[in-house]
Amino acid sequence: MLLTMEEVAKRMKVSEPTVRKVIRERGLKVIRFGRQVRVPEKELESWFEQEAVIKDWVYRPENHD
């Protein structure tokens, strides 16, 4: 299923400009039909999973005493 920007924004609980920023800066993949932009539902799910992994990772510097 292909999602509109509005549908993606609702699922992410953010504004449409924020969705566009995520596409531009964070690598969410889209399909373009002329000026229309659609996000494959599977792509959004994969992106959410990847973001969850990144946010779970914690940097722990080694003790260099």
PQR file of N, CA, C, O and H, with PARSE charges and radii, in Angstrom:
ATOM      1  N   MET A   1       0.845  -1.178   0.000 -0.4000 1.5000
ATOM      2  CA  MET A   1       0.000   0.000   0.000 -0.0000 2.0000
ATOM      3  C   MET A   1       0.890   1.240   0.000  0.5500 1.7000
ATOM      4  O   MET A   1       1.903   1.283   0.698 -0.5500 1.4000
ATOM      5  N   LEU A   2       0.514   2.231  -0.772 -0.4000 1.5000
ATOM      6  CA  LEU A   2       1.251   3.488  -0.821 -0.0000 2.0000
ATOM      7  C   LEU A   2       0.524   4.526   0.027  0.5500 1.7000
ATOM      8  O   LEU A   2      -0.688   4.705  -0.096 -0.5500 1.4000
ATOM      9  H   LEU A   2      -0.309   2.196  -1.339  0.4000 1.0000
ATOM     10  N   LEU A   3       1.275   5.204   0.885 -0.4000 1.5000
ATOM     11  CA  LEU A   3       0.699   6.182   1.802 -0.0000 2.0000
ATOM     12  C   LEU A   3       0.966   7.601   1.324  0.5500 1.7000
ATOM     13  O   LEU A   3       2.030   7.894   0.777 -0.5500 1.4000
ATOM     14  H   LEU A   3       2.260   5.059   0.984  0.4000 1.0000
ATOM     15  N   THR A   4      -0.009   8.476   1.535 -0.4000 1.5000
ATOM     16  CA  THR A   4       0.175   9.891   1.227 -0.0000 2.0000
ATOM     17  C   THR A   4       0.997  10.538   2.343  0.5500 1.7000
ATOM     18  O   THR A   4       1.216   9.939   3.396 -0.5500 1.4000
ATOM     19  H   THR A   4      -0.873   8.238   1.979  0.4000 1.0000
ATOM     20  N   MET A   5       1.444  11.758   2.098 -0.4000 1.5000
ATOM     21  CA  MET A   5       2.189  12.486   3.126 -0.0000 2.0000
ATOM     22  C   MET A   5       1.320  12.681   4.369  0.5500 1.7000
ATOM     23  O   MET A   5       1.806  12.578   5.495 -0.5500 1.4000
ATOM     24  H   MET A   5       1.266  12.245   1.242  0.4000 1.0000
ATOM     25  N   GLU A   6       0.046  12.960   4.161 -0.4000 1.5000
ATOM     26  CA  GLU A   6      -0.876  13.147   5.278 -0.0000 2.0000
ATOM     27  C   GLU A   6      -0.988  11.870   6.111  0.5500 1.7000
ATOM     28  O   GLU A   6      -0.962  11.927   7.341 -0.5500 1.4000
ATOM     29  H   GLU A   6      -0.349  13.044   3.246  0.4000 1.0000
ATOM     30  N   GLU A   7      -1.109  10.726   5.451 -0.4000 1.5000
ATOM     31  CA  GLU A   7      -1.220   9.450   6.164 -0.0000 2.0000
ATOM     32  C   GLU A   7       0.060   9.138   6.936  0.5500 1.7000
ATOM     33  O   GLU A   7       0.007   8.658   8.069 -0.5500 1.4000
ATOM     34  H   GLU A   7      -1.130  10.680   4.452  0.4000 1.0000
ATOM     35  N   VAL A   8       1.202   9.412   6.323 -0.4000 1.5000
ATOM     36  CA  VAL A   8       2.481   9.177   7.003 -0.0000 2.0000
ATOM     37  C   VAL A   8       2.588  10.084   8.224  0.5500 1.7000
ATOM     38  O   VAL A   8       2.998   9.638   9.295 -0.5500 1.4000
ATOM     39  H   VAL A   8       1.245   9.802   5.403  0.4000 1.0000
ATOM     40  N   ALA A   9       2.223  11.350   8.069 -0.4000 1.5000
ATOM     41  CA  ALA A   9       2.283  12.299   9.182 -0.0000 2.0000
ATOM     42  C   ALA A   9       1.407  11.832  10.345  0.5500 1.7000
ATOM     43  O   ALA A   9       1.812  11.920  11.504 -0.5500 1.4000
ATOM     44  H   ALA A   9       1.890  11.713   7.198  0.4000 1.0000
ATOM     45  N   LYS A  10       0.221  11.341  10.039 -0.4000 1.5000
ATOM     46  CA  LYS A  10      -0.675  10.852  11.096 -0.0000 2.0000
ATOM     47  C   LYS A  10      -0.072   9.649  11.810  0.5500 1.7000
ATOM     48  O   LYS A  10      -0.137   9.555  13.035 -0.5500 1.4000
ATOM     49  H   LYS A  10      -0.108  11.269   9.097  0.4000 1.0000
ATOM     50  N   ARG A  11       0.514   8.734  11.050 -0.4000 1.5000
ATOM     51  CA  ARG A  11       1.115   7.541  11.666 -0.0000 2.0000
ATOM     52  C   ARG A  11       2.324   7.901  12.521  0.5500 1.7000
ATOM     53  O   ARG A  11       2.561   7.290  13.563 -0.5500 1.4000
ATOM     54  H   ARG A  11       0.567   8.811  10.055  0.4000 1.0000
ATOM     55  N   MET A  12       3.087   8.899  12.073 -0.4000 1.5000
ATOM     56  CA  MET A  12       4.279   9.317  12.812 -0.0000 2.0000
ATOM     57  C   MET A  12       3.942  10.309  13.927  0.5500 1.7000
ATOM     58  O   MET A  12       4.773  10.594  14.790 -0.5500 1.4000
ATOM     59  H   MET A  12       2.894   9.395  11.227  0.4000 1.0000
ATOM     60  N   LYS A  13       2.710  10.833  13.897 -0.4000 1.5000
ATOM     61  CA  LYS A  13       2.255  11.849  14.855 -0.0000 2.0000
ATOM     62  C   LYS A  13       3.124  13.101  14.779  0.5500 1.7000
ATOM     63  O   LYS A  13       3.554  13.653  15.792 -0.5500 1.4000
ATOM     64  H   LYS A  13       2.035  10.602  13.197  0.4000 1.0000
ATOM     65  N   VAL A  14       3.366  13.525  13.543 -0.4000 1.5000
ATOM     66  CA  VAL A  14       4.132  14.741  13.275 -0.0000 2.0000
ATOM     67  C   VAL A  14       3.432  15.503  12.147  0.5500 1.7000
ATOM     68  O   VAL A  14       2.446  15.027  11.583 -0.5500 1.4000
ATOM     69  H   VAL A  14       3.017  13.076  12.721  0.4000 1.0000
ATOM     70  N   SER A  15       3.949  16.683  11.829 -0.4000 1.5000
ATOM     71  CA  SER A  15       3.387  17.476  10.732 -0.0000 2.0000
ATOM     72  C   SER A  15       3.922  16.992   9.386  0.5500 1.7000
ATOM     73  O   SER A  15       4.921  16.276   9.323 -0.5500 1.4000
ATOM     74  H   SER A  15       4.750  17.070  12.287  0.4000 1.0000
ATOM     75  N   GLU A  16       3.247  17.391   8.319 -0.4000 1.5000
ATOM     76  CA  GLU A  16       3.712  17.038   6.977 -0.0000 2.0000
ATOM     77  C   GLU A  16       5.090  17.640   6.672  0.5500 1.7000
ATOM     78  O   GLU A  16       5.913  16.965   6.054 -0.5500 1.4000
ATOM     79  H   GLU A  16       2.435  17.973   8.370  0.4000 1.0000
ATOM     80  N   PRO A  17       5.375  18.895   7.086 -0.5600 1.5000
ATOM     81  CA  PRO A  17       6.739  19.407   6.864  0.2800 2.0000
ATOM     82  C   PRO A  17       7.809  18.554   7.564  0.5500 1.7000
ATOM     83  O   PRO A  17       8.919  18.407   7.054 -0.5500 1.4000
ATOM     84  N   THR A  18       7.472  18.002   8.718 -0.4000 1.5000
ATOM     85  CA  THR A  18       8.422  17.127   9.412 -0.0000 2.0000
ATOM     86  C   THR A  18       8.639  15.844   8.622  0.5500 1.7000
ATOM     87  O   THR A  18       9.759  15.338   8.557 -0.5500 1.4000
ATOM     88  H   THR A  18       6.570  18.122   9.132  0.4000 1.0000
ATOM     89  N   VAL A  19       7.584  15.316   8.025 -0.4000 1.5000
ATOM     90  CA  VAL A  19       7.726  14.121   7.179 -0.0000 2.0000
ATOM     91  C   VAL A  19       8.660  14.429   6.017  0.5500 1.7000
ATOM     92  O   VAL A  19       9.540  13.629   5.701 -0.5500 1.4000
ATOM     93  H   VAL A  19       6.674  15.727   8.077  0.4000 1.0000
ATOM     94  N   ARG A  20       8.478  15.585   5.377 -0.4000 1.5000
ATOM     95  CA  ARG A  20       9.358  15.964   4.266 -0.0000 2.0000
ATOM     96  C   ARG A  20      10.811  16.075   4.727  0.5500 1.7000
ATOM     97  O   ARG A  20      11.728  15.704   3.994 -0.5500 1.4000
ATOM     98  H   ARG A  20       7.763  16.236   5.634  0.4000 1.0000
ATOM     99  N   LYS A  21      11.019  16.584   5.934 -0.4000 1.5000
ATOM    100  CA  LYS A  21      12.373  16.693   6.487 -0.0000 2.0000
ATOM    101  C   LYS A  21      12.969  15.304   6.721  0.5500 1.7000
ATOM    102  O   LYS A  21      14.146  15.080   6.440 -0.5500 1.4000
ATOM    103  H   LYS A  21      10.275  16.886   6.530  0.4000 1.0000
ATOM    104  N   VAL A  22      12.175  14.387   7.225 -0.4000 1.5000
ATOM    105  CA  VAL A  22      12.634  13.009   7.442 -0.0000 2.0000
ATOM    106  C   VAL A  22      13.025  12.372   6.110  0.5500 1.7000
ATOM    107  O   VAL A  22      14.034  11.673   6.025 -0.5500 1.4000
ATOM    108  H   VAL A  22      11.218  14.569   7.453  0.4000 1.0000
ATOM    109  N   ILE A  23      12.234  12.612   5.083 -0.4000 1.5000
ATOM    110  CA  ILE A  23      12.545  12.074   3.752 -0.0000 2.0000
ATOM    111  C   ILE A  23      13.874  12.639   3.265  0.5500 1.7000
ATOM    112  O   ILE A  23      14.723  11.900   2.766 -0.5500 1.4000
ATOM    113  H   ILE A  23      11.414  13.180   5.151  0.4000 1.0000
ATOM    114  N   ARG A  24      14.052  13.941   3.410 -0.4000 1.5000
ATOM    115  CA  ARG A  24      15.259  14.621   2.942 -0.0000 2.0000
ATOM    116  C   ARG A  24      16.502  14.254   3.752  0.5500 1.7000
ATOM    117  O   ARG A  24      17.560  13.983   3.186 -0.5500 1.4000
ATOM    118  H   ARG A  24      13.362  14.541   3.816  0.4000 1.0000
ATOM    119  N   GLU A  25      16.367  14.248   5.074 -0.4000 1.5000
ATOM    120  CA  GLU A  25      17.541  14.151   5.939 -0.0000 2.0000
ATOM    121  C   GLU A  25      17.777  12.784   6.563  0.5500 1.7000
ATOM    122  O   GLU A  25      18.904  12.478   6.955 -0.5500 1.4000
ATOM    123  H   GLU A  25      15.506  14.469   5.534  0.4000 1.0000
ATOM    124  N   ARG A  26      16.749  11.958   6.667 -0.4000 1.5000
ATOM    125  CA  ARG A  26      16.905  10.700   7.401 -0.0000 2.0000
ATOM    126  C   ARG A  26      16.719   9.473   6.529  0.5500 1.7000
ATOM    127  O   ARG A  26      16.750   8.348   7.028 -0.5500 1.4000
ATOM    128  H   ARG A  26      15.834  12.207   6.349  0.4000 1.0000
ATOM    129  N   GLY A  27      16.526   9.674   5.229 -0.4000 1.5000
ATOM    130  CA  GLY A  27      16.551   8.545   4.312 -0.0000 2.0000
ATOM    131  C   GLY A  27      15.286   7.727   4.161  0.5500 1.7000
ATOM    132  O   GLY A  27      15.346   6.592   3.690 -0.5500 1.4000
ATOM    133  H   GLY A  27      16.501  10.587   4.824  0.4000 1.0000
ATOM    134  N   LEU A  28      14.135   8.273   4.548 -0.4000 1.5000
ATOM    135  CA  LEU A  28      12.887   7.552   4.299 -0.0000 2.0000
ATOM    136  C   LEU A  28      12.659   7.536   2.790  0.5500 1.7000
ATOM    137  O   LEU A  28      12.621   8.589   2.153 -0.5500 1.4000
ATOM    138  H   LEU A  28      14.086   9.195   4.931  0.4000 1.0000
ATOM    139  N   LYS A  29      12.510   6.352   2.227 -0.4000 1.5000
ATOM    140  CA  LYS A  29      12.382   6.211   0.777 -0.0000 2.0000
ATOM    141  C   LYS A  29      10.947   6.451   0.325  0.5500 1.7000
ATOM    142  O   LYS A  29       9.992   6.075   1.004 -0.5500 1.4000
ATOM    143  H   LYS A  29      12.541   5.497   2.745  0.4000 1.0000
ATOM    144  N   VAL A  30      10.817   7.084  -0.835 -0.4000 1.5000
ATOM    145  CA  VAL A  30       9.509   7.422  -1.387 -0.0000 2.0000
ATOM    146  C   VAL A  30       9.427   7.012  -2.853  0.5500 1.7000
ATOM    147  O   VAL A  30      10.431   6.689  -3.488 -0.5500 1.4000
ATOM    148  H   VAL A  30      11.593   7.390  -1.387  0.4000 1.0000
ATOM    149  N   ILE A  31       8.208   7.036  -3.365 -0.4000 1.5000
ATOM    150  CA  ILE A  31       7.956   6.855  -4.795 -0.0000 2.0000
ATOM    151  C   ILE A  31       7.316   8.149  -5.279  0.5500 1.7000
ATOM    152  O   ILE A  31       6.366   8.645  -4.673 -0.5500 1.4000
ATOM    153  H   ILE A  31       7.393   7.299  -2.849  0.4000 1.0000
ATOM    154  N   ARG A  32       7.837   8.688  -6.364 -0.4000 1.5000
ATOM    155  CA  ARG A  32       7.308   9.942  -6.908 -0.0000 2.0000
ATOM    156  C   ARG A  32       6.547   9.675  -8.201  0.5500 1.7000
ATOM    157  O   ARG A  32       7.000   8.941  -9.079 -0.5500 1.4000
ATOM    158  H   ARG A  32       8.609   8.285  -6.856  0.4000 1.0000
ATOM    159  N   PHE A  33       5.374  10.297  -8.287 -0.4000 1.5000
ATOM    160  CA  PHE A  33       4.556  10.288  -9.498 -0.0000 2.0000
ATOM    161  C   PHE A  33       4.389  11.750  -9.890  0.5500 1.7000
ATOM    162  O   PHE A  33       3.431  12.406  -9.478 -0.5500 1.4000
ATOM    163  H   PHE A  33       5.006  10.894  -7.574  0.4000 1.0000
ATOM    164  N   GLY A  34       5.326  12.257 -10.686 -0.4000 1.5000
ATOM    165  CA  GLY A  34       5.306  13.685 -10.987 -0.0000 2.0000
ATOM    166  C   GLY A  34       5.556  14.450  -9.702  0.5500 1.7000
ATOM    167  O   GLY A  34       6.602  14.291  -9.072 -0.5500 1.4000
ATOM    168  H   GLY A  34       6.104  11.725 -11.020  0.4000 1.0000
ATOM    169  N   ARG A  35       4.599  15.282  -9.309 -0.4000 1.5000
ATOM    170  CA  ARG A  35       4.746  16.053  -8.066 -0.0000 2.0000
ATOM    171  C   ARG A  35       4.208  15.312  -6.849  0.5500 1.7000
ATOM    172  O   ARG A  35       4.434  15.732  -5.713 -0.5500 1.4000
ATOM    173  H   ARG A  35       3.749  15.411  -9.820  0.4000 1.0000
ATOM    174  N   GLN A  36       3.505  14.224  -7.080 -0.4000 1.5000
ATOM    175  CA  GLN A  36       2.951  13.461  -5.965 -0.0000 2.0000
ATOM    176  C   GLN A  36       4.022  12.569  -5.350  0.5500 1.7000
ATOM    177  O   GLN A  36       4.836  11.973  -6.055 -0.5500 1.4000
ATOM    178  H   GLN A  36       3.322  13.883  -8.002  0.4000 1.0000
ATOM    179  N   VAL A  37       4.006  12.491  -4.031 -0.4000 1.5000
ATOM    180  CA  VAL A  37       4.967  11.664  -3.302 -0.0000 2.0000
ATOM    181  C   VAL A  37       4.189  10.649  -2.481  0.5500 1.7000
ATOM    182  O   VAL A  37       3.235  10.998  -1.787 -0.5500 1.4000
ATOM    183  H   VAL A  37       3.345  12.976  -3.458  0.4000 1.0000
ATOM    184  N   ARG A  38       4.604   9.393  -2.566 -0.4000 1.5000
ATOM    185  CA  ARG A  38       3.974   8.329  -1.787 -0.0000 2.0000
ATOM    186  C   ARG A  38       5.061   7.541  -1.070  0.5500 1.7000
ATOM    187  O   ARG A  38       6.170   7.376  -1.578 -0.5500 1.4000
ATOM    188  H   ARG A  38       5.379   9.109  -3.130  0.4000 1.0000
ATOM    189  N   VAL A  39       4.720   7.063   0.111 -0.4000 1.5000
ATOM    190  CA  VAL A  39       5.646   6.251   0.896 -0.0000 2.0000
ATOM    191  C   VAL A  39       5.074   4.840   0.962  0.5500 1.7000
ATOM    192  O   VAL A  39       3.955   4.647   1.437 -0.5500 1.4000
ATOM    193  H   VAL A  39       3.819   7.198   0.523  0.4000 1.0000
ATOM    194  N   PRO A  40       5.834   3.848   0.488 -0.5600 1.5000
ATOM    195  CA  PRO A  40       5.363   2.466   0.630  0.2800 2.0000
ATOM    196  C   PRO A  40       5.231   2.116   2.119  0.5500 1.7000
ATOM    197  O   PRO A  40       6.123   2.407   2.915 -0.5500 1.4000
ATOM    198  N   GLU A  41       4.125   1.498   2.477 -0.4000 1.5000
ATOM    199  CA  GLU A  41       3.873   1.160   3.881 -0.0000 2.0000
ATOM    200  C   GLU A  41       5.009   0.313   4.462  0.5500 1.7000
ATOM    201  O   GLU A  41       5.437   0.544   5.593 -0.5500 1.4000
ATOM    202  H   GLU A  41       3.399   1.262   1.831  0.4000 1.0000
ATOM    203  N   LYS A  42       5.494  -0.662   3.697 -0.4000 1.5000
ATOM    204  CA  LYS A  42       6.596  -1.520   4.168 -0.0000 2.0000
ATOM    205  C   LYS A  42       7.856  -0.699   4.430  0.5500 1.7000
ATOM    206  O   LYS A  42       8.597  -0.976   5.373 -0.5500 1.4000
ATOM    207  H   LYS A  42       5.146  -0.849   2.779  0.4000 1.0000
ATOM    208  N   GLU A  43       8.096   0.309   3.595 -0.4000 1.5000
ATOM    209  CA  GLU A  43       9.260   1.178   3.764 -0.0000 2.0000
ATOM    210  C   GLU A  43       9.157   1.966   5.070  0.5500 1.7000
ATOM    211  O   GLU A  43      10.146   2.124   5.786 -0.5500 1.4000
ATOM    212  H   GLU A  43       7.493   0.534   2.829  0.4000 1.0000
ATOM    213  N   LEU A  44       7.961   2.455   5.370 -0.4000 1.5000
ATOM    214  CA  LEU A  44       7.755   3.191   6.618 -0.0000 2.0000
ATOM    215  C   LEU A  44       7.981   2.276   7.817  0.5500 1.7000
ATOM    216  O   LEU A  44       8.617   2.676   8.791 -0.5500 1.4000
ATOM    217  H   LEU A  44       7.158   2.327   4.788  0.4000 1.0000
ATOM    218  N   GLU A  45       7.466   1.056   7.751 -0.4000 1.5000
ATOM    219  CA  GLU A  45       7.663   0.094   8.838 -0.0000 2.0000
ATOM    220  C   GLU A  45       9.145  -0.212   9.031  0.5500 1.7000
ATOM    221  O   GLU A  45       9.626  -0.253  10.164 -0.5500 1.4000
ATOM    222  H   GLU A  45       6.949   0.731   6.959  0.4000 1.0000
ATOM    223  N   SER A  46       9.866  -0.426   7.943 -0.4000 1.5000
ATOM    224  CA  SER A  46      11.310  -0.701   8.023 -0.0000 2.0000
ATOM    225  C   SER A  46      12.052   0.482   8.611  0.5500 1.7000
ATOM    226  O   SER A  46      12.960   0.312   9.425 -0.5500 1.4000
ATOM    227  H   SER A  46       9.475  -0.394   7.024  0.4000 1.0000
ATOM    228  N   TRP A  47      11.667   1.686   8.199 -0.4000 1.5000
ATOM    229  CA  TRP A  47      12.313   2.896   8.704 -0.0000 2.0000
ATOM    230  C   TRP A  47      12.097   3.015  10.210  0.5500 1.7000
ATOM    231  O   TRP A  47      13.030   3.331  10.947 -0.5500 1.4000
ATOM    232  H   TRP A  47      10.930   1.825   7.538  0.4000 1.0000
ATOM    233  N   PHE A  48      10.859   2.761  10.674 -0.4000 1.5000
ATOM    234  CA  PHE A  48      10.569   2.803  12.111 -0.0000 2.0000
ATOM    235  C   PHE A  48      11.436   1.800  12.871  0.5500 1.7000
ATOM    236  O   PHE A  48      11.984   2.128  13.923 -0.5500 1.4000
ATOM    237  H   PHE A  48      10.100   2.505  10.076  0.4000 1.0000
ATOM    238  N   GLU A  49      11.563   0.588  12.347 -0.4000 1.5000
ATOM    239  CA  GLU A  49      12.385  -0.436  13.001 -0.0000 2.0000
ATOM    240  C   GLU A  49      13.838   0.010  13.090  0.5500 1.7000
ATOM    241  O   GLU A  49      14.470  -0.147  14.135 -0.5500 1.4000
ATOM    242  H   GLU A  49      11.118   0.322  11.492  0.4000 1.0000
ATOM    243  N   GLN A  50      14.372   0.562  12.009 -0.4000 1.5000
ATOM    244  CA  GLN A  50      15.758   1.029  11.996 -0.0000 2.0000
ATOM    245  C   GLN A  50      15.949   2.170  12.992  0.5500 1.7000
ATOM    246  O   GLN A  50      16.947   2.199  13.712 -0.5500 1.4000
ATOM    247  H   GLN A  50      13.858   0.689  11.160  0.4000 1.0000
ATOM    248  N   GLU A  51      15.020   3.095  13.043 -0.4000 1.5000
ATOM    249  CA  GLU A  51      15.116   4.212  13.983 -0.0000 2.0000
ATOM    250  C   GLU A  51      15.071   3.706  15.421  0.5500 1.7000
ATOM    251  O   GLU A  51      15.775   4.237  16.280 -0.5500 1.4000
ATOM    252  H   GLU A  51      14.209   3.072  12.459  0.4000 1.0000
ATOM    253  N   ALA A  52      14.262   2.697  15.696 -0.4000 1.5000
ATOM    254  CA  ALA A  52      14.187   2.136  17.043 -0.0000 2.0000
ATOM    255  C   ALA A  52      15.522   1.528  17.436  0.5500 1.7000
ATOM    256  O   ALA A  52      15.946   1.664  18.584 -0.5500 1.4000
ATOM    257  H   ALA A  52      13.690   2.265  14.998  0.4000 1.0000
ATOM    258  N   VAL A  53      16.188   0.862  16.507 -0.4000 1.5000
ATOM    259  CA  VAL A  53      17.501   0.274  16.784 -0.0000 2.0000
ATOM    260  C   VAL A  53      18.509   1.372  17.081  0.5500 1.7000
ATOM    261  O   VAL A  53      19.286   1.252  18.028 -0.5500 1.4000
ATOM    262  H   VAL A  53      15.843   0.752  15.575  0.4000 1.0000
ATOM    263  N   ILE A  54      18.512   2.433  16.295 -0.4000 1.5000
ATOM    264  CA  ILE A  54      19.455   3.532  16.502 -0.0000 2.0000
ATOM    265  C   ILE A  54      19.217   4.190  17.849  0.5500 1.7000
ATOM    266  O   ILE A  54      20.178   4.488  18.558 -0.5500 1.4000
ATOM    267  H   ILE A  54      17.880   2.530  15.525  0.4000 1.0000
ATOM    268  N   LYS A  55      17.963   4.426  18.224 -0.4000 1.5000
ATOM    269  CA  LYS A  55      17.666   5.091  19.487 -0.0000 2.0000
ATOM    270  C   LYS A  55      17.945   4.189  20.686  0.5500 1.7000
ATOM    271  O   LYS A  55      18.191   4.695  21.781 -0.5500 1.4000
ATOM    272  H   LYS A  55      17.182   4.184  17.648  0.4000 1.0000
ATOM    273  N   ASP A  56      17.913   2.866  20.509 -0.4000 1.5000
ATOM    274  CA  ASP A  56      18.209   1.930  21.585 -0.0000 2.0000
ATOM    275  C   ASP A  56      19.700   1.857  21.894  0.5500 1.7000
ATOM    276  O   ASP A  56      20.095   1.538  23.016 -0.5500 1.4000
ATOM    277  H   ASP A  56      17.713   2.455  19.620  0.4000 1.0000
ATOM    278  N   TRP A  57      20.519   2.152  20.901 -0.4000 1.5000
ATOM    279  CA  TRP A  57      21.962   2.040  21.049 -0.0000 2.0000
ATOM    280  C   TRP A  57      22.456   3.122  21.990  0.5500 1.7000
ATOM    281  O   TRP A  57      22.082   4.286  21.846 -0.5500 1.4000
ATOM    282  H   TRP A  57      20.198   2.411  19.990  0.4000 1.0000
ATOM    283  N   VAL A  58      23.283   2.759  22.940 -0.4000 1.5000
ATOM    284  CA  VAL A  58      23.822   3.717  23.897 -0.0000 2.0000
ATOM    285  C   VAL A  58      25.334   3.678  23.820  0.5500 1.7000
ATOM    286  O   VAL A  58      25.933   2.603  23.856 -0.5500 1.4000
ATOM    287  H   VAL A  58      23.587   1.813  23.057  0.4000 1.0000
ATOM    288  N   TYR A  59      25.951   4.835  23.715 -0.4000 1.5000
ATOM    289  CA  TYR A  59      27.406   4.928  23.674 -0.0000 2.0000
ATOM    290  C   TYR A  59      27.939   4.868  25.097  0.5500 1.7000
ATOM    291  O   TYR A  59      27.548   5.658  25.957 -0.5500 1.4000
ATOM    292  H   TYR A  59      25.464   5.708  23.686  0.4000 1.0000
ATOM    293  N   ARG A  60      28.834   3.920  25.331 -0.4000 1.5000
ATOM    294  CA  ARG A  60      29.472   3.782  26.639 -0.0000 2.0000
ATOM    295  C   ARG A  60      30.981   3.820  26.438  0.5500 1.7000
ATOM    296  O   ARG A  60      31.579   2.824  26.030 -0.5500 1.4000
ATOM    297  H   ARG A  60      29.151   3.279  24.632  0.4000 1.0000
ATOM    298  N   PRO A  61      31.596   4.958  26.722 -0.5600 1.5000
ATOM    299  CA  PRO A  61      33.050   5.030  26.526  0.2800 2.0000
ATOM    300  C   PRO A  61      33.771   4.076  27.467  0.5500 1.7000
ATOM    301  O   PRO A  61      33.339   3.847  28.597 -0.5500 1.4000
ATOM    302  N   GLU A  62      34.866   3.532  26.984 -0.4000 1.5000
ATOM    303  CA  GLU A  62      35.670   2.640  27.818 -0.0000 2.0000
ATOM    304  C   GLU A  62      36.407   3.453  28.865  0.5500 1.7000
ATOM    305  O   GLU A  62      36.745   4.617  28.650 -0.5500 1.4000
ATOM    306  H   GLU A  62      35.217   3.718  26.066  0.4000 1.0000
ATOM    307  N   ASN A  63      36.643   2.833  29.976 -0.4000 1.5000
ATOM    308  CA  ASN A  63      37.386   3.483  31.054 -0.0000 2.0000
ATOM    309  C   ASN A  63      38.869   3.445  30.707  0.5500 1.7000
ATOM    310  O   ASN A  63      39.434   2.360  30.571 -0.5500 1.4000
ATOM    311  H   ASN A  63      36.368   1.888  30.151  0.4000 1.0000
ATOM    312  N   HIS A  64      39.511   4.593  30.560 -0.4000 1.5000
ATOM    313  CA  HIS A  64      40.920   4.666  30.169 -0.0000 2.0000
ATOM    314  C   HIS A  64      41.822   5.092  31.321  0.5500 1.7000
ATOM    315  O   HIS A  64      42.793   5.814  31.100 -0.5500 1.4000
ATOM    316  H   HIS A  64      39.053   5.475  30.670  0.4000 1.0000
ATOM    317  N   ASP A  65      41.527   4.667  32.532 -0.4000 1.5000
ATOM    318  CA  ASP A  65      42.367   5.039  33.692 -0.0000 2.0000
ATOM    319  C   ASP A  65      43.656   4.295  33.730  0.5500 1.7000
ATOM    320  O   ASP A  65      44.461   4.499  34.638 -0.5500 1.4000
ATOM    321  H   ASP A  65      40.738   4.079  32.712  0.4000 1.0000
TER
END
